[in-house]
């Protein structure tokens, strides 16, 4: 057997995390998630506040679905969307791993600034 010289890609969890942060990077998608915290909504209800077309909001919903943040269900001609919070919990967990580092660094900076002023 010949050993592979290819560099392994990021773990699958990193791909999921990338999709979540990509979805959160857009203010329209964040507004959709904010609205869905109050409960499920139709695609039309989600499009209305921004005045966006149905195809336009559908593109945003597709990104949210790919990130696992939203699930769409079909009831006849009505498409209803619901928030799926688990990917947000995973992103929060990832951020928490770095929170103590940044808090420590900022505390050090505050202490340094206090002695220099």
Buried (B, 14 or more C-beta within 10 A) or exposed (E): EEEEEEEEEEEEEEEBBEBBBEBBEEEBBEBBBEBBEEEBBBBEEBBEEBEBEEEEBBEBBEBBBBBBBBEBEEEEEEBBBEBBEEBBEBBEEBEEEEEEEEEEEEEEEEEEEEEEE
